[in-house]
Amino acid sequence: MRQTVERFWTVGALSTLVSQSGLSPDMVELIDDLLQRWPALDGGPRAALARTILTRVYPTAPADAWRNMNDGELQRRLQAALLGSQRPAA
């Protein structure tokens, strides 16, 4: 059985994020899970997971768009994806 993690977002806010972001409910939940667990996860695996998710969220971004981003930038990009910012990496 899946353990619940205290959410920053309420269920109603998650519904809003799905509408606002244009992402699937599963993707919103996945990003939310990662952001909630961010402080507890080891940097390497956390960054790898963030890059994988960002590649799926922004499929038209260049393949190496996320490679040189630091931990903080990856986290900000995930947060921006939830808020509906559709700009890929600069």
Summary of the structure (lengths in Angstrom):
residues: 90
radius of gyration: 12.7
end to end distance: 39.7
largest distance: 39.7
contacts: 223
relative contact order: 0.17
helix: 60%
strand: 0%
